[in-house]
Amino acid sequence: MTISKKELAPLHALITISLESSDYQEKVDTVLGNYRKTANIPGFRKGQVPLGLIKKQYGQAVLVDEINKILQAEIGKYIEDEKLSLLGNPLPKEREDFDWNAETLQFDFEIGLAPEIAPALKTKKAITNYKITASDKSIDEQVVRLQEQYGSLHSKDTVEEGDEVTGLITAEEPKIENTATIALKTIKSKASAKKFIGAKVGEVVKVKTKGLFEKDFELARVLGISNEEAEGLAIEVEFSISEINRREPAALDQALFDKLFGEGAVDSVEVMKEKIKADSEVQFAQQADQKFMNDITEAIIAETKFDLPAEFLTRWIQFGGEKELTEDEAKAEYERSEKGIRYQLIEAELIKTHNLQVSFDELKDYAGSYIRSQMAQFGRMNPSDQEVDQITASIMQNQEEVRRLSTQVMNEKLLDLFKKEGKVKEKAISFEDFIKEAYA
């Protein structure tokens, strides 16, 4: 047996394995001998089937199977011994003149080699790390939203400003028939909002959809259609009123504080606002981190220059999946995947270079924190350590969950690395200004 490697192009090589009959024949004969002992062929007693007949029926299949086992083992060993870092998996390449009866059998495998990478952590342009603060205005608005959310509804006969109306909305073209509730204060068009004032249950109000709400997704919800269908829609709809309600906001008292934050955790409006501010800024920090992560990874990918074996990867995409793709499909998929492939290689190099690892204790602590945050969203503000530990233990037995949490912990380690080693500028900003600036 001989194994050789030939460079086809930078980072693209061909491994050729040459087998002599002495490399595989003994194994083939052993398998065929075992087949003979157990074969049930009409006209012959069990174990007495002529070996020639066994070879005729099973010889080729056994030969192919045993040689494939040898090839897989040997190519794996060769890659390990030569310390080759591959992209994708070895891809068998057919020989036009291949003959299973030849004295020497030669098998070719294309491989793609991983490039050497020096990630550009210090990007040319500083990446903004936003520090988002909750403004007094946004906190006050959140207080009002919570009062409305936990307030009470009072039925009415006639619509006045500030009311909510529920009814069936219809139109002929396009066909619309949907029951929805509209708070009059959410209607952008003053002329349309005015049409509801004074209306009673059972009456029909006609309004135009163009400019009815600030955002198209609000119109989509009310009409029961998709965001795409709602975009730019300009028709007249009929709103048949079935209910009129006045929403009375909940009082800012201890009962509301306990309902929102747990018994005794908050005892005044001032403390409530402090709690809202702290909780909001935790959520803002997550959004800011995601924005920073997106920006810095885009910059690092753009500034970390290295070649890829594009021809091999395209062929690997074409033939290496469950379903074979056409050449055009494979090229399109490679173009879609190239940036992701580049970041995976950069990320792997950073993890290796900076020795980033996720320990069992880190994973367990992260899982516990995640469980507590999830329980808090459902009003369980102070679960016992024993309860959290039991749920954590259950999660740690689920391999899929462990992989998911491990990825999240590693992403946090990479985020810390980028903030520490990258070219970063800090910027304090309100949430409203962050939205305008970051997603303009």
N, C-alpha and C positions, 0 to 999 in steps of 0.2 A: 504494500500500500504506500502510495506517495501523495503528499498534499503540497500544492504550490499556490502562490498568490500573484496575480498580475494586475498592475494598475491600468484601468481603462480610462480614467480621467481623475483629476484631483478629487479625493474623497470618494471615489467610485472604483471598486476593484472586483476581480473575478477570482474566486477560489475554485481550484480544480482538484478533485479527488480521484485518483486512479486505483482501481481494485483489480487484483488478480484472483483467480478462482480459489487459491489457497486462503484468501481472506474471508471467504464466505461459504465455501462448499461444505465444510464439515458441519456448520450450523444448519444449512439447508438439508443435508442428509439426515441429521438428527431429527429435525421436525418431520420430515417425510417418513422416517422410521416409526415415529410416534403415531402418525396418521395411519400407518399400515396396521398397527396394533388395535386401533379402535374403529377402523372404517367398516361400515356395513354396506356391502355391494352385493346385489343379487347374484347368486351363482357361486359365491365364495363364502367359506366359513370365516367367522370373525378372527382376524389375525393371520389369515392365510392368503390374503389378496396379494397377487404378484406385485413386487416393488415397481416393475415397469409400468403397470397400470396406474399405480398411485402417482408416479412421476408424470404420466401423461395427463391425469386429471388435475393434479394439484401442484405440479412442479413449478410452473411459471409463476403462479400466485405466491407460493412460498418463497421463491427466489426474490421476487420484488419486495415482499414484506421484510425478509431478513436483511436485504441490502439497504432498505430504507432505515432500518434500525441502526445498522452500522454507520450509515452516512450521518444520521442525526447525532449519534454519540461522538463521532470523530470530528465533525465540524464544530460542535460545541467545545470539545477539548482543544481544538486548534485555536479557536477564538480566545479561550481562556489562557492558553500557554503563550500566545503571541500578544496578549493584553490588548486586543483590539476593542475599541469602543465603537459600537455600531449604532446606526440610526435605523429603526425598523428591524426586520428580521431577514436572514439570508433568503434570497429569492431564486428558486431553481430556474435554470436556463436550459431550454431544450437544445440538443444537438441534432442537426438534420440527418447526420449519417450514423445515428446511434444504432447498435446491434447488440441485443441481449446475448447472442451466441459468440460474441468476440472473446478472444483470450483475455484482453484487458478492457475493463469497463471504465469509462471516464464520465464523471458527473461535474457539471459546472454550477456554481452558485454566485449570483451577484450580491455584493454587499455595499452598503453605504456607510461611510466612516464619519464619526462625529468630529467636527473641527475643534481646534484649540481656540479658546475664547478668553478674552480679558474684558469682563463687563465694565462698561463705562458708568460707574456709580456717580462720579463727579461730572454731571452733565454741563454742557456749555452754558445753558440758561438755568438760573436758580428756579427751583420748583416751589410754588407757594404752598405752605402748610397753614391752612386757615384755622383760626381760633374763634369759633362762633359763639357769640353771647346772645342771651335771650333779652330782648329789649323790654322795657316796662310796658310798652304798647302791646307787644305780643303776649306777655304774661296776663295782662288785663283781658285781652281777647280770649285767651284760653280759659280764664275764670268764667267769662260769660258763656262760652261754649259748654263748659261743664255744668253750669247752672241750667242751661237749656236742655242738655242731655238728660239730666236727672230731675227735670221739672215735671209739671203735670199739664195735661191737656184738658181744656174746657170747651165743650161743644157750643156752637153758636148758630144763629139763623141767618145772619147777614154778615158779609165780608167787610172788614175794616182793615186799615193799614196795620201791618205786623202780624196778620193772621196766616194760617196755613190752610190751603184748600186741597181737597182730595177729589178725584173724579176720573171719568173715562175720557181719554184724549183720542180723537179720531180724525182721519183724513182719507180722501179717496185715492190720490195719486201723489206720492207712493202710498200704498195701503198701510195705514197705521191704526192700531187699536190697542191702547195700553192704559192701564189704571196707574196713576201716580199721584204723589203728594208734592205740592210746591209751596215753599215759604215765600210769601210775597216779597220779602226783603232781598231774596236772591235774584229777582227779576231785574235785569239790567235796563230794559226798555221802560221808561217811565210811562209812556203812552199805553203799553200793554198792561202794566201793573194797575193803572188807573181804571182799566176796563173791568177789573174784578171788584173794585170798591162798590159796595151797595148791592152786589149780586146775592141771590139767595140759593138755598139748596134746591136742586131740580132745574135751575136755569143753565143756559149754555152761553159761554163766553168765547168769542172768536178772536184769536191772536195770530200774529205772524211769527214764524220761527226765526227769521233773520234778525240777529241782534237781541234775541229774547234773553239769553244768558251771557255771562262773561266768557265762558269756555264751551267749546263744542261738546265735551264729554258730559256736561250737565244737561244739554239738550238731548244727547243720546240716551241718558238715563230716563228722562221724563217721557220720551217718545218710545222707549223700548227698542231702539235700533243700535247698530254698531257705530263706533266713533267715526269710521270712514263714511258711513251713510249720512251722519249728522253734519259732517264738514261742509260748510257753505250752503246747507239746505235752506231754501227760501220758499216756503209754502205757507198757506193758512190752515190752522187746525182748529177744531172745535173742542172746547173743554166743558164737559157736562158735570156740573158740581154735585157731588154726593155727600160731602162732609165739609164743614167749616169748623176750624178749631183755633183757639187761642192758647198758645203755649206759655204757661206761667213759670218763670224760672224758679229753681229751688232756692230756698233761703240759705245764706252763708252761715250755717249754724253747725253745732257739734254733730248732729245727725249726718249731715252731708260730709263733714270732714272724716268721720268714722267710716262712712260708706266708700269714700275714695281712697283713703290711706291706711285703714285699719284702726281699730279702737285705740283712742288716746294718742295716736302718733302725731296728730296735728290738733291744735286747740285755738287757733286764731286765723284770721284772714292773712295776716302778715306771714305767719309760719306756712300757711298754704301756698302763698306766692313764692316763698323761698324754696319750698319743695318742688313746685312746678318749674321754677327756674333751674334747679339742680337736675331734675329729671329731663327737662328739655335739652339742657346743654350736654347731657350724656348722649342723647340721641343725635344732637347736632355734631358731636365729636365723631360719631360713627359715620355720618354723612361726609364730614370733612376728611376723615381718614380714607374713605372710599375714593373721594375725588383726588386726594393726594396720591394714592396708590395707582389710580388710573393714569394720572399725569406723568408720574415719574417712570412707570414701566414703559409708557409710550416713548418717553425721551430716551430711556436706556436702550430700548430696542432699536430706535432710530440711530443712535450714536455708537452702538456696539457693532463694529463691522466684522463680518466673517462670511465665508462662502458656505453654501449647502450643496450636496449632491442632488441637484434638482431633478436631473434625468432619472436617477435611481429612485428617488422618493415618489416621483410621478408614476413610475412602473409599479412600485410597491403598493401605492394606493390603488392602482388599476387592478392588480392581480392578488393582492394580499388580504383582501377582505372576504366576507362571506359571499358577497355578490360581485362578480367580475364587472368592471366598468368599461365603457368605451374610452378610447384615447382622449377624446374631447372632454368627457366627464371627469376623467382623472386629472387632466390639466387644470380644469376649473376648480376641482376640489383642492388641488395642491395650492393654487393661488389663494383660496379662502383660508387654508390652514397654515400658510407659510409664517405669518406673524406669530401664531400660537406655537409653532415648532421652535421658532427663534427664542421666544420667551421661555419655553420649557428648558432649552439648553442653557440659557443665561441663568435661570433660577437654579438649575442643578449645579452649575459651576459656583454660584454664590453660596449655596448650602454646603458644598464640599470645601470651598476655600475658607469660609468663616466657621466651619464645624458646627453648623446649626443642627440641633437634634431635639427631638421631642421625647421627654422622659415619661415614664408611666405616672409618676406623681403629678407632673404638669398636666397631663391629659385628664387625670382624675379630678384635679382642682378645677380645671376648665369646665369639665362636665358638670360638676357641682354648681358652679356659678351660673352656667347656662340653665340648669334646672330651676334654680331660685328665680332667675329673671323670667322664665316662662310661667312659673307659678304665680309670680307677682302680677302678671298681666291678667290673670283670672281671679285676682283678689286675695290670693294666698300670700300675704306679706311676710309672715314669720313662720315658715315651716320648720319643723324640728330637724336637728342634725341627723337623727336616726332615719327619718323619712327620706331626706335628701340622699343619705348614704345608701339606702336600699335601692332607690331609683338609679343612682349612679352605678351601683354594682350590676344592675340589670343591663344598663346601657353598655357597660364595659365588656359584656359577654356577646354583644352584637357586633360582629366584625365590620359590617357596613357602616354602623354608627361610629365605630372607633376610627375607621378610615376618614370619615367625614370630619370628625372632630380633630383628628391629627392634621388634616389639611388646614383647618381654621387656625389651629395653634401655630403651625409653621408659617402661615400667612402673617400672623401677628409678629412673629420673629423677624420675618423679612421686612415688614413695615417699620419695626424698630431699627433694623439695620439701615434702611433707606433714610430714615430721619437722622440717624447718627452719622453715617458716612456720606450721604448725598449732599449735593449743593442745594440748600434749603433756605427759604426766607419765610419768616413768620408774619402773619397778618391777622390782627384782631378785626372782627367784622360782625355786624348784626346778621341774623338769619335772613332777613329780607334782602339785605345788600349782597349776601352770599349767593342767593338764588339768582339775582340779577347778574352778578359778575361771573359766577362759575358756569352758569348754563345759558349765557346770552347767545 
